[in-house]
């Protein structure tokens, strides 16, 4: 017993000595990842895809499970017409984390783009390795069904029934039901389509049809269906949809395309993809539209609890567009994020002071003053 107790004490003693070293190594990895992603993005924006690819491959060698690195490399290879080269990178990620959804979804998209039908057909059985009922399994199977619907796969209805049985409360169930019903209607199976939608509320049908139109780039019918769905949705969801409709009415061109795609990705529980895509496309959006897109992207990241990504969007908004209508609220949210740890309190105070000086008549200034007072009194928000 004494030896066992001594061994435990020795283990925790060594662990306490190693903890700072481990934390420092993790911090260095995070810095290297962030710097690599920024450098690759700059090269990508300038059209230097080969250089961006080199930087991202170095990152993936250093950190094989970098989600943003994998998405950025996928995008860069696609721009060069070499999407097939993503397979070994994604496979190494999958080998490191066998139950992760991200590398499997990237592999699925590459197969779809290459029209590798035989490989796509195998994906349902290969996904069986994923733990039953897990979020990663849910995301992978939902993505497989989306692709099966798109290409009229004969197994799609059976797979949808299996998915609905395993994940009856999943947000994807209504989306997939409507997608499949629309495809059945197009192919002349009206009764099967009605049967599929029998248990889906009308507002949900309208909502999913709206997102389907947005996914295909049809903004007018997409916006119309979303507007009709609002009255039957819960208050929080209805508010988010109303905000989205406002953007769909306000924006045009590249900004509109980006918001439509981002909305669809968020709806499909793929908010992590939004951050990667926005970062690569923001410089291509007209300056006048960037604040609205950045504010919308920050909200998506917040809803998905991607706090760091939300803060990055708000940082760009505050620093690049100080006079935009969206900036005061973004500044307040960014200050709150910075104030969570003591190291960021000084920056938080500076943000709040700038907000009060730059936008003295804004409705949120009284809130900013109260929170600034708390910070100066030594109380974190």
C-alpha positions as CSV (number, residue, x, y, z in Angstrom):
1,X,0.0,0.0,0.0
2,X,2.8,2.3,0.9
3,X,4.6,1.6,-2.4
4,X,1.3,2.3,-4.3
5,X,0.8,5.6,-2.5
6,X,4.4,6.6,-3.1
7,X,4.0,5.7,-6.8
8,X,0.8,7.9,-7.1
9,X,2.6,10.8,-5.4
10,X,5.6,10.4,-7.7
11,X,3.3,10.3,-10.8
12,X,1.4,13.5,-9.8
13,X,4.7,15.2,-8.9
14,X,6.1,14.5,-12.3
15,X,2.9,15.5,-13.9
16,X,2.9,18.8,-12.1
17,X,6.5,19.5,-13.3
18,X,5.6,18.6,-16.8
19,X,2.3,20.5,-17.0
20,X,3.9,23.9,-17.8
21,X,6.1,22.3,-20.5
22,X,3.0,20.7,-22.0
23,X,1.0,23.9,-21.9
24,X,3.9,25.8,-23.5
25,X,4.2,23.2,-26.3
26,X,0.4,23.5,-26.9
27,X,0.6,27.3,-27.0
28,X,3.5,27.1,-29.6
29,X,1.5,24.7,-31.7
30,X,-1.5,27.0,-31.6
31,X,0.6,30.0,-32.6
32,X,2.3,28.0,-35.4
33,X,-1.1,26.9,-36.7
34,X,-2.6,30.4,-36.6
35,X,0.5,31.9,-38.4
36,X,0.5,29.2,-41.0
37,X,-3.2,29.7,-41.8
38,X,-2.8,33.4,-42.1
39,X,0.3,33.1,-44.3
40,X,-1.5,30.5,-46.5
41,X,-4.6,32.7,-46.8
42,X,-2.5,35.7,-47.9
43,X,-0.9,33.6,-50.6
44,X,-4.3,32.2,-51.7
45,X,-5.8,35.7,-51.9
46,X,-3.0,36.7,-54.2
47,X,-3.5,33.6,-56.4
48,X,-0.2,31.9,-55.2
49,X,-1.9,28.5,-54.7
50,X,1.3,26.5,-54.9
51,X,2.9,28.5,-52.1
52,X,-0.3,28.3,-50.1
53,X,-0.3,24.5,-50.6
54,X,3.3,24.2,-49.4
55,X,2.5,26.2,-46.2
56,X,-0.6,24.1,-45.5
57,X,1.2,20.8,-46.1
58,X,3.9,21.9,-43.6
59,X,1.2,22.7,-41.1
60,X,-0.5,19.3,-41.7
61,X,2.8,17.5,-41.2
62,X,3.3,19.4,-37.9
63,X,-0.3,18.9,-36.8
64,X,-2.1,16.2,-38.8
65,X,-5.4,16.9,-37.0
66,X,-5.7,20.6,-37.8
67,X,-9.3,21.0,-38.9
68,X,-8.9,24.5,-40.4
69,X,-5.6,23.4,-42.1
70,X,-7.4,20.4,-43.7
71,X,-10.3,22.6,-45.0
72,X,-7.9,25.3,-46.3
73,X,-5.8,22.7,-48.1
74,X,-8.9,21.1,-49.6
75,X,-9.9,24.5,-50.9
76,X,-6.4,25.3,-52.3
77,X,-6.2,21.9,-54.1
78,X,-9.6,22.4,-55.5
79,X,-8.5,25.7,-57.0
80,X,-5.7,23.9,-58.7
81,X,-7.9,21.1,-60.0
82,X,-6.1,18.6,-57.9
83,X,-8.7,17.6,-55.3
84,X,-7.6,14.0,-55.3
85,X,-4.4,15.0,-53.6
86,X,-6.4,15.7,-50.4
87,X,-6.9,11.9,-49.8
88,X,-3.6,11.0,-48.1
89,X,-3.8,14.1,-45.9
90,X,-7.4,13.4,-44.8
91,X,-6.6,9.7,-44.4
92,X,-3.7,10.6,-42.0
93,X,-6.1,12.8,-40.0
94,X,-8.6,9.9,-39.9
95,X,-5.9,7.4,-38.9
96,X,-5.0,9.7,-36.0
97,X,-8.7,10.2,-34.9
98,X,-10.7,7.3,-36.3
99,X,-14.0,8.6,-34.9
100,X,-13.7,12.2,-36.1
101,X,-16.3,13.3,-38.7
102,X,-14.2,16.1,-40.3
103,X,-11.8,14.0,-42.4
104,X,-14.5,11.6,-43.5
105,X,-16.7,14.5,-44.7
106,X,-13.7,15.9,-46.7
107,X,-13.1,12.5,-48.2
108,X,-16.8,12.2,-49.1
109,X,-16.8,15.6,-50.8
110,X,-13.7,14.7,-52.8
111,X,-15.2,11.5,-54.0
112,X,-18.4,13.4,-55.0
113,X,-16.4,15.9,-56.9
114,X,-14.5,13.2,-58.8
115,X,-17.8,11.3,-59.4
116,X,-16.3,8.2,-57.8
117,X,-19.6,6.5,-57.5
118,X,-18.2,3.1,-56.4
119,X,-16.2,4.7,-53.6
120,X,-19.2,6.7,-52.5
121,X,-21.3,3.6,-52.3
122,X,-18.8,2.1,-49.8
123,X,-19.0,5.0,-47.4
124,X,-22.1,4.0,-45.6
125,X,-20.6,0.6,-44.5
126,X,-17.2,2.2,-43.6
127,X,-19.1,4.7,-41.4
128,X,-20.3,1.7,-39.3
129,X,-17.1,2.0,-37.3
130,X,-18.3,5.2,-35.7
131,X,-19.8,4.9,-32.2
132,X,-23.6,4.4,-32.4
133,X,-25.5,7.6,-31.5
134,X,-22.4,9.8,-31.6
135,X,-22.4,13.4,-33.0
136,X,-19.6,12.5,-35.4
137,X,-21.5,9.5,-36.7
138,X,-24.6,11.6,-37.1
139,X,-22.8,14.3,-39.2
140,X,-21.1,11.7,-41.5
141,X,-24.3,9.7,-42.1
142,X,-26.3,12.9,-42.8
143,X,-23.6,14.0,-45.3
144,X,-23.7,10.6,-47.0
145,X,-27.5,10.8,-47.4
146,X,-27.3,14.3,-48.8
147,X,-25.0,13.1,-51.5
148,X,-27.1,10.0,-52.1
149,X,-30.2,12.2,-52.6
150,X,-28.3,14.4,-55.1
151,X,-27.4,11.4,-57.3
152,X,-30.7,9.5,-56.9
153,X,-29.0,6.5,-55.1
154,X,-31.2,3.5,-54.8
155,X,-30.3,3.0,-51.2
156,X,-31.1,6.5,-50.0
157,X,-34.6,5.8,-48.7
158,X,-33.5,2.8,-46.7
159,X,-30.5,4.8,-45.3
160,X,-32.8,7.7,-44.4
161,X,-35.1,5.4,-42.4
162,X,-32.1,4.0,-40.6
163,X,-30.8,7.5,-39.8
164,X,-34.2,8.6,-38.5
165,X,-34.5,5.6,-36.3
166,X,-31.0,6.1,-34.8
167,X,-31.3,9.9,-34.5
168,X,-35.0,10.7,-34.2
169,X,-34.4,14.1,-32.7
170,X,-31.5,15.2,-34.9
171,X,-31.8,18.6,-36.6
172,X,-30.9,16.9,-39.9
173,X,-34.0,14.7,-39.9
174,X,-36.5,17.3,-41.2
175,X,-33.9,18.7,-43.6
176,X,-33.2,15.3,-45.2
177,X,-36.9,14.4,-45.2
178,X,-37.7,17.5,-47.3
179,X,-34.6,17.0,-49.6
180,X,-35.7,13.5,-50.3
181,X,-39.4,14.5,-50.7
182,X,-38.4,17.1,-53.3
183,X,-36.4,14.6,-55.2
184,X,-39.3,12.1,-55.1
185,X,-41.7,14.8,-56.4
186,X,-39.4,15.6,-59.3
187,X,-39.2,11.9,-60.2
188,X,-43.0,11.6,-60.1
189,X,-43.5,9.8,-56.7
190,X,-46.0,12.3,-55.2
191,X,-47.6,9.9,-52.8
192,X,-44.2,8.8,-51.4
193,X,-43.2,12.4,-51.0
194,X,-46.4,13.3,-49.1
195,X,-45.9,10.2,-46.9
196,X,-42.4,11.2,-46.1
197,X,-43.5,14.6,-45.0
198,X,-46.6,13.5,-43.0
199,X,-44.9,13.9,-39.6
200,X,-43.1,17.2,-40.4
201,X,-44.7,20.5,-39.3
202,X,-45.6,22.9,-42.2
203,X,-43.2,25.5,-40.8
204,X,-40.4,23.0,-40.9
205,X,-41.2,22.0,-44.5
206,X,-41.2,25.7,-45.5
207,X,-37.9,26.3,-43.6
208,X,-36.2,23.3,-45.2
209,X,-37.4,24.2,-48.7
210,X,-36.1,27.7,-48.1
211,X,-32.6,26.3,-47.3
212,X,-32.8,24.0,-50.3
213,X,-33.4,26.9,-52.6
214,X,-30.5,28.8,-51.0
215,X,-28.2,25.8,-51.4
216,X,-29.0,25.8,-55.1
217,X,-28.4,29.6,-55.4
218,X,-32.1,30.6,-55.8
219,X,-32.4,33.6,-53.4
220,X,-36.0,34.8,-54.2
221,X,-37.9,31.5,-53.6
222,X,-35.5,30.7,-50.7
223,X,-36.2,34.0,-49.0
224,X,-40.0,33.6,-49.7
225,X,-40.1,30.1,-48.1
226,X,-38.1,31.3,-45.1
227,X,-40.5,34.3,-44.6
228,X,-43.5,32.0,-44.7
229,X,-41.9,29.7,-42.1
230,X,-41.2,32.4,-39.5
231,X,-44.7,32.4,-37.9
232,X,-44.5,28.8,-36.9
233,X,-41.0,28.8,-35.5
234,X,-39.8,29.2,-31.8
235,X,-39.0,32.8,-31.0
236,X,-35.2,32.5,-31.0
237,X,-35.1,30.6,-34.3
238,X,-37.6,33.0,-35.8
239,X,-35.4,36.0,-34.8
240,X,-32.4,34.4,-36.5
241,X,-34.3,33.7,-39.7
242,X,-35.7,37.3,-39.8
243,X,-32.1,38.6,-39.5
244,X,-31.0,36.2,-42.3
245,X,-33.9,37.4,-44.5
246,X,-32.8,41.0,-43.9
247,X,-29.3,40.2,-45.2
248,X,-30.7,38.3,-48.2
249,X,-32.7,41.4,-49.1
250,X,-29.8,43.8,-48.5
251,X,-26.8,42.1,-50.1
252,X,-26.0,41.2,-53.7
253,X,-23.2,39.7,-55.7
254,X,-20.3,37.9,-53.9
255,X,-21.5,39.0,-50.4
256,X,-25.0,37.5,-51.1
257,X,-23.5,34.2,-52.3
258,X,-21.2,33.9,-49.2
259,X,-24.1,34.6,-46.8
260,X,-26.4,32.0,-48.6
261,X,-23.7,29.4,-48.4
262,X,-22.9,30.2,-44.8
263,X,-26.5,30.0,-43.8
264,X,-26.8,26.5,-45.4
265,X,-23.7,25.3,-43.7
266,X,-24.8,26.5,-40.3
267,X,-28.2,24.9,-40.9
268,X,-26.4,21.6,-41.7
269,X,-24.5,21.8,-38.4
270,X,-21.2,22.6,-40.3
271,X,-20.5,26.0,-38.8
272,X,-16.8,25.1,-38.6
273,X,-16.7,25.3,-42.4
274,X,-18.1,28.8,-42.4
275,X,-15.1,30.2,-40.6
276,X,-12.7,28.7,-43.1
277,X,-14.6,29.9,-46.1
278,X,-15.3,33.4,-44.8
279,X,-11.6,33.9,-44.0
280,X,-10.7,33.0,-47.6
281,X,-13.4,35.1,-49.3
282,X,-13.7,38.2,-47.2
283,X,-11.2,40.2,-49.2
284,X,-13.2,39.5,-52.4
285,X,-16.4,41.0,-50.9
286,X,-16.9,44.7,-51.5
287,X,-15.9,46.9,-48.5
288,X,-19.4,48.2,-48.0
289,X,-20.7,44.7,-47.5
290,X,-17.9,43.3,-45.3
291,X,-19.3,44.5,-42.0
292,X,-22.6,42.8,-42.4
293,X,-20.9,39.5,-43.5
294,X,-18.4,39.6,-40.6
295,X,-21.2,40.3,-38.1
296,X,-23.3,37.5,-39.5
297,X,-20.3,35.1,-39.4
298,X,-19.5,36.0,-35.8
299,X,-23.1,35.2,-34.8
300,X,-22.8,31.8,-36.6
301,X,-19.6,31.1,-34.7
302,X,-21.1,32.1,-31.4
303,X,-24.1,29.8,-31.9
304,X,-21.8,26.9,-32.6
305,X,-19.7,27.9,-29.5
306,X,-16.7,28.6,-31.6
307,X,-15.7,31.6,-29.4
308,X,-12.2,32.2,-30.8
309,X,-13.5,32.3,-34.4
310,X,-16.3,34.7,-33.4
311,X,-13.7,37.0,-31.8
312,X,-11.6,36.9,-34.9
313,X,-14.5,38.0,-37.1
314,X,-15.3,40.8,-34.6
315,X,-11.6,41.9,-34.5
316,X,-11.7,42.3,-38.3
317,X,-15.0,44.2,-38.1
318,X,-13.8,46.6,-35.3
319,X,-10.4,47.3,-36.7
320,X,-11.1,47.4,-40.4
321,X,-14.6,49.0,-40.2
322,X,-14.6,51.3,-37.2
323,X,-17.6,53.4,-38.4
324,X,-19.8,50.6,-39.6
325,X,-23.3,50.3,-38.0
326,X,-22.4,46.7,-36.9
327,X,-19.2,47.9,-35.1
328,X,-20.5,49.1,-31.7
329,X,-22.2,45.7,-30.8
330,X,-19.1,43.8,-32.1
331,X,-16.9,46.0,-30.0
332,X,-18.9,45.3,-26.8
333,X,-18.9,41.5,-27.6
334,X,-15.2,41.5,-28.3
335,X,-14.5,43.4,-25.0
336,X,-16.5,40.8,-23.1
337,X,-14.5,38.0,-24.7
338,X,-11.2,39.7,-23.9
339,X,-12.2,40.3,-20.3
340,X,-12.8,36.6,-19.5
341,X,-9.1,36.2,-18.5
342,X,-7.1,38.7,-16.5
343,X,-4.5,39.0,-19.4
344,X,-7.1,40.6,-21.6
345,X,-8.6,43.1,-19.2
346,X,-6.4,46.0,-20.4
347,X,-7.4,45.4,-24.0
348,X,-11.0,45.1,-23.0
349,X,-10.9,48.5,-21.2
350,X,-9.4,50.0,-24.3
351,X,-12.1,48.6,-26.5
352,X,-14.9,49.9,-24.3
353,X,-13.3,53.3,-24.0
354,X,-13.0,53.5,-27.8
355,X,-16.6,52.4,-28.2
356,X,-17.8,55.2,-25.9
357,X,-15.7,57.9,-27.6
358,X,-16.4,56.8,-31.2
359,X,-20.1,56.1,-30.8
360,X,-21.4,58.2,-27.9
361,X,-25.0,58.2,-29.1
362,X,-25.3,54.5,-29.6
363,X,-27.9,52.7,-27.5
364,X,-25.4,50.2,-26.1
365,X,-23.1,52.9,-24.7
366,X,-24.8,52.9,-21.2
367,X,-24.0,49.2,-21.0
368,X,-20.5,49.8,-22.1
369,X,-20.0,52.4,-19.4
370,X,-21.3,50.0,-16.6
371,X,-19.0,47.2,-17.8
372,X,-16.0,49.6,-18.1
373,X,-16.6,50.7,-14.5
374,X,-16.6,47.1,-13.3
375,X,-13.3,46.4,-15.1
376,X,-11.7,49.5,-13.6
377,X,-12.9,48.5,-10.2
378,X,-11.1,45.2,-10.6
379,X,-14.2,43.1,-11.3
380,X,-14.1,40.9,-14.5
381,X,-17.3,40.8,-16.6
